[in-house]
Amino acid sequence: MIRLSPVFSAALCGGLMMFAAPALAQSIVGTAFVDGKRVDLFNNGTWDFSDTGDVSCQKIATTLSFCGNPFKWKPTGASNDDITAMFRADDLNYGMVIYEGLGLNAGMSRTQVQSIALEYAAAASQMSVSQVPVFGIVPVTVADHDTETLYYAASIDGLHIVYANTVLVGASDTAQIVTYEIADDINDAFKIRHKDFLDSFKIEFWEDAE
């Protein structure tokens, strides 16, 4: 069975990397204890007291926590510093998060991030953006906030991959919550799997989310 290398995730999922340095994302790189209290250590040299609100949650960024089943979505090492967290469901299905510390106040928008995602897919597939297969944009709700999921596909050397990319843009933060699979087309099982992944996150970063 073919296992999808995490390298493909960096090549095919559009991020905000062209707009901001990875340090802005403030990904968690470790934990420590101060005066007996657990603290999260961020990749920009700062720290803060841990407070996920749920002992079953794992904080993966300053205001983003994974609260799903770690046996269903197994955390794996990110393929590069631009990806905040990666997960594996099986040999064909993966999930990841790209979290950046800039949002509406910096001029970001959901449609802009979606366009970047398609540009990355086109570049990886060696085709124009208009040739990238897009299966639709579907309204979704994540943590009581309305947004959209973009379904699209890309390929590398004949390997076909389908994506579900849900973008959340807040006043000062942006997150892409993505699932992807080696497949030629999306189906109901893929959509259900993506919804389960979305439901695995607790996000508290926006005051004026799109």
HELIX and SHEET records of a PDB file:
HELIX    1   1 PRO A    6  LEU A   12  1                                   7    
HELIX    2   2 PRO A   22  ALA A   25  5                                   4    
HELIX    3   3 LEU A  104  ALA A  106  5                                   3    
HELIX    4   4 ARG A  110  SER A  125  1                                  16    
HELIX    5   5 VAL A  129  GLN A  131  5                                   3    
HELIX    6   6 ASP A  188  LEU A  198  1                                  11    
SHEET    1   A 3 ILE A  28  VAL A  34  0                                        
SHEET    2   A 3 LYS A  37  PHE A  42 -1                                        
SHEET    3   A 3 TRP A  47  PHE A  49 -1                                        
SHEET    1   B 3 GLN A  58  ALA A  61  0                                        
SHEET    2   B 3 LEU A  64  PHE A  66 -1                                        
SHEET    3   B 3 PHE A 201  ILE A 203 -1                                        
SHEET    1   C 7 LYS A  74  THR A  76  0                                        
SHEET    2   C 7 ALA A  85  ARG A  88 -1                                        
SHEET    3   C 7 ASN A  93  GLU A 100 -1                                        
SHEET    4   C 7 THR A 174  ILE A 182 -1                                        
SHEET    5   C 7 LEU A 159  VAL A 169 -1                                        
SHEET    6   C 7 HIS A 145  ILE A 156 -1                                        
SHEET    7   C 7 VAL A 134  VAL A 142 -1                                        
END                                                                             
